[in-house]
Amino acid sequence: MGNPAIDIDGALVARTLELDVEQFRALMNDGKIAVLCERGTGEDTGRYRASFYYAGKRARFILDETGRVLDEPTAQSP
């Protein structure tokens, strides 16, 4: 099984992290936003969870095997 190209709309991530798009892009380019992508197992096989972390905030997305966002993103702040 190969790894799909997962593309998430930057505007969606930016909004979830409470940033504007330009701010988000600059922070990504500077490596100041951490990203973690996890592949599902068991009943979650074929799904992925992509999390973006910045300034104590987390934006989390659940995606299918094609990289399509399945649910509304979740946000968490400290």
N, C-alpha and C positions, 0 to 999 in steps of 0.2 A: 504494500500500500504506500503510495507516494504522499508527499506533503502538498496540500493544495496551496495555491497562492491566495492568501487571505487579505483582502482589501476592505477596510472599513472607512466609510466617509469621514474625512477629517472634521467636517463641520459637525457631525453627530458626536464625535469624541470631544471636540472643543466645547460644545454646548453642555455635555454631561459633566465635564470638568469645570464648568463655569468660566470658560475662557473664550475670547474671540478667535476666529480662525487664524488670523495672522500671528497672534500671540502663540497659539498652539503650534503652528508650523515652525516658528522660530525656536520654541522650546524643544521640539522634536529634533530639529537640526543641530541644536547645541547639546543634545543628549541629556536633557534635564527631565524628560518624561521617560520613566521606566515602563517597559512593556513585557508582559508575560503571556505566552500562548500555551495552553494545555490541551492535549488530545484526550477525549473521553474514552472510557473503558466500560466494559459491562453493558448495562442498559444505556449508557451514553455514547457507545461506539458510533462513530460517524459524526459526532458533534465536537466542537471546539469551544474553549472559553478563553477569550482575549481580555486581559486586564491592563489598564493604563493607570500609572501612579504619578501624581504630582502634588506637591505641597500638602501632604497629608490627606489627599483625596484619591479615590479610586473610581474609575469608570469600568464597568464589566459588561461584556457582550457575550452572548451565546450564539454560536454560528453552526450552520450545517456543513456537510462535507464539501460543498461548493463555495463556502465562504459567505453565504447569505445570512444576515442577522435574523435570528428567529424570534427574539423577544425584545421588548423595550429594554434599553440599557439600564443597569442599576448603578447608582452612585452611592458612595459612602464617604463620609467625612468623620474626622475624629470627634 
